[in-house]
């Protein structure tokens, strides 16, 4: 059997921006709409991710993000069970073979994220996660749509932690050891946002 053609991120990958959480550490405000140097975090994420993939979706469970011009996909599993519920909803809505997730509060997404993860994907490697010098970066995943049912069962059984799912599903870690120190930084608190806003 001939080897399948390499994955083309612009053809075969849909990007999913994860903004479905309650942002409790940000006081409940829509975290992606917080501003860094006059631009919202989610706008920065979209600008970096859009050129890497063919299609973009947004996972959100609140109306704050309805005006961004992206299809908004709400969690199918209720109760805010975490980012895996966003991944699950995205996989169900995805029209391409692969789905790439990025958190809405990660304004320095590597511009080669999709290409580097896709280069290692295959029939045997259906779930890939970026890994920086500090370890795996659970919000930055490339997942084949065939995992949607398996993930749905896992969430239905009470699974919640992304790291546990990655381990259970046999995720492949892809090293980004050469990435900038802030490449996978998530802004989770007002203090972190203030620190970055103070840098020029």
C-alpha positions as CSV (number, residue, x, y, z in Angstrom):
1,X,0.0,0.0,0.0
2,X,1.5,3.4,-1.0
3,X,2.2,5.8,1.8
4,X,-0.5,8.5,2.2
5,X,0.5,12.0,1.0
6,X,1.9,14.3,3.6
7,X,-0.5,16.5,5.6
8,X,-1.0,19.9,4.2
9,X,-2.0,22.2,7.1
10,X,-3.7,24.7,4.7
11,X,-5.8,21.9,3.2
12,X,-6.1,19.2,5.9
13,X,-6.1,21.2,9.2
14,X,-8.8,23.3,10.9
15,X,-7.7,25.6,13.7
16,X,-9.7,25.9,16.9
17,X,-9.3,28.8,19.3
18,X,-10.3,27.6,22.8
19,X,-12.2,30.3,24.6
20,X,-14.9,28.1,26.3
21,X,-13.8,28.5,30.0
22,X,-15.1,30.7,32.7
23,X,-11.9,32.6,33.2
24,X,-12.3,32.6,37.0
25,X,-8.7,33.8,37.6
26,X,-9.5,36.8,35.4
27,X,-12.5,37.7,37.5
28,X,-14.9,36.0,35.1
29,X,-14.3,38.4,32.3
30,X,-13.9,37.1,28.8
31,X,-10.1,36.4,28.9
32,X,-9.5,36.5,25.2
33,X,-10.8,40.1,25.1
34,X,-8.2,41.4,27.6
35,X,-5.8,43.7,25.8
36,X,-2.0,43.4,25.4
37,X,-0.4,46.5,24.0
38,X,-3.8,47.8,22.7
39,X,-4.8,44.5,21.0
40,X,-7.0,41.8,22.4
41,X,-5.3,38.5,23.2
42,X,-7.7,36.6,20.9
43,X,-7.0,38.9,18.0
44,X,-3.3,38.2,18.4
45,X,-4.0,34.4,18.5
46,X,-6.2,34.6,15.4
47,X,-3.6,36.7,13.5
48,X,-0.9,34.1,14.2
49,X,-3.0,31.0,13.6
50,X,-5.0,32.0,10.5
51,X,-2.1,31.8,8.0
52,X,-1.2,28.4,9.2
53,X,-4.5,26.5,8.6
54,X,-7.3,26.5,6.0
55,X,-10.2,27.2,8.3
56,X,-10.7,28.7,11.8
57,X,-13.3,27.9,14.4
58,X,-13.8,29.3,17.9
59,X,-15.0,27.4,20.9
60,X,-16.9,29.6,23.3
61,X,-19.8,29.3,25.7
62,X,-20.7,33.0,26.0
63,X,-21.7,35.6,23.5
64,X,-18.7,37.9,24.0
65,X,-16.9,36.4,21.0
66,X,-19.8,36.5,18.5
67,X,-18.5,39.5,16.6
68,X,-15.1,38.1,15.6
69,X,-16.2,36.8,12.3
70,X,-15.5,33.1,13.1
71,X,-17.9,30.3,13.4
72,X,-18.5,29.8,17.2
73,X,-18.8,26.2,18.4
74,X,-20.2,25.7,22.0
75,X,-19.4,22.7,24.2
76,X,-21.7,19.7,23.5
77,X,-21.1,18.5,27.0
78,X,-22.4,21.0,29.5
79,X,-21.2,22.1,32.9
80,X,-17.9,23.7,31.7
81,X,-15.8,20.5,32.0
82,X,-12.7,22.2,30.6
83,X,-10.8,22.5,27.4
84,X,-11.3,18.9,26.4
85,X,-15.0,19.7,26.0
86,X,-13.9,22.4,23.5
87,X,-11.7,19.9,21.7
88,X,-14.6,17.4,21.5
89,X,-17.0,20.0,20.2
90,X,-14.5,21.1,17.6
91,X,-13.8,17.6,16.4
92,X,-17.5,17.1,15.9
93,X,-17.8,20.3,13.9
94,X,-14.5,19.9,12.0
95,X,-14.7,19.4,8.2
96,X,-11.1,18.5,7.7
97,X,-9.2,15.4,8.9
98,X,-7.3,17.2,11.5
99,X,-8.0,19.8,14.2
100,X,-5.4,22.1,15.8
101,X,-6.2,23.7,19.2
102,X,-4.7,26.9,20.6
103,X,-5.9,28.7,23.8
104,X,-7.3,32.2,23.4
105,X,-4.9,33.6,25.9
106,X,-1.7,32.6,24.2
107,X,-0.7,35.7,22.2
108,X,2.7,34.4,21.1
109,X,1.6,31.2,19.3
110,X,4.5,29.8,17.2
111,X,4.0,30.7,13.6
112,X,5.2,27.2,12.5
113,X,3.0,25.3,15.0
114,X,0.7,23.7,12.5
115,X,3.5,22.8,10.1
116,X,5.7,21.2,12.8
117,X,2.9,19.2,14.4
118,X,1.5,18.1,11.0
119,X,4.9,16.9,9.8
120,X,4.9,14.2,12.5
121,X,1.2,13.2,12.2
122,X,0.2,9.9,10.6
123,X,-2.3,7.1,10.8
124,X,-0.5,5.8,13.8
125,X,0.1,9.2,15.3
126,X,-3.4,10.6,15.6
127,X,-2.8,12.9,18.6
128,X,0.2,15.2,18.9
129,X,1.1,17.8,21.5
130,X,3.7,20.6,21.5
131,X,6.4,20.4,24.1
132,X,8.6,23.3,25.2
133,X,11.6,23.2,27.5
134,X,9.2,23.3,30.5
135,X,7.3,20.2,29.3
136,X,4.2,19.5,27.3
137,X,1.9,22.4,26.4
138,X,-1.5,20.8,26.7
139,X,-3.5,23.5,25.0
140,X,-1.5,23.1,21.7
141,X,-2.7,19.8,20.2
142,X,-3.2,18.4,16.7
143,X,-5.9,15.8,16.8
144,X,-7.4,13.5,14.1
145,X,-11.2,13.7,13.9
146,X,-11.4,9.9,14.4
147,X,-10.7,10.5,18.1
148,X,-14.0,12.4,18.6
149,X,-16.0,9.3,19.8
150,X,-13.3,8.1,22.0
151,X,-12.9,11.5,23.6
152,X,-16.7,11.8,24.1
153,X,-16.7,8.5,26.0
154,X,-13.8,9.6,28.1
155,X,-15.5,12.8,29.1
156,X,-18.7,11.0,29.7
157,X,-17.0,8.8,32.1
158,X,-15.8,11.8,34.1
159,X,-12.4,12.5,32.6
160,X,-11.4,16.1,32.7
161,X,-7.6,16.7,32.9
162,X,-6.0,17.3,29.5
163,X,-2.7,15.6,30.6
164,X,-4.6,12.5,31.6
165,X,-6.3,12.4,28.2
166,X,-3.1,12.9,26.3
167,X,-1.5,10.0,28.3
168,X,-4.5,7.7,27.8
169,X,-4.7,8.4,24.1
170,X,-1.0,7.9,23.6
171,X,-0.2,11.4,22.4
172,X,3.1,12.0,20.7
173,X,5.2,14.9,22.0
174,X,6.7,17.2,19.4
175,X,9.7,19.2,20.7
176,X,9.7,23.0,20.3
177,X,13.0,23.4,22.2
178,X,14.1,26.2,20.0
179,X,10.9,28.3,20.5
180,X,11.0,31.6,22.3
181,X,10.5,31.5,26.0
182,X,7.0,33.0,25.8
183,X,5.9,31.1,22.7
184,X,3.4,29.0,24.7
185,X,2.7,31.5,27.5
186,X,-0.9,31.6,28.7
187,X,-2.1,34.8,30.4
188,X,-4.3,33.5,33.3
189,X,-4.3,36.4,35.8
190,X,-4.5,40.2,35.7
191,X,-1.0,40.2,37.2
192,X,0.5,38.3,34.3
193,X,-1.2,40.6,31.8
194,X,0.1,43.7,33.6
195,X,3.6,42.3,33.6
196,X,3.5,41.7,29.8
197,X,1.9,45.1,29.2
198,X,4.8,46.7,31.1
199,X,7.3,45.2,28.6
200,X,8.0,47.0,25.4
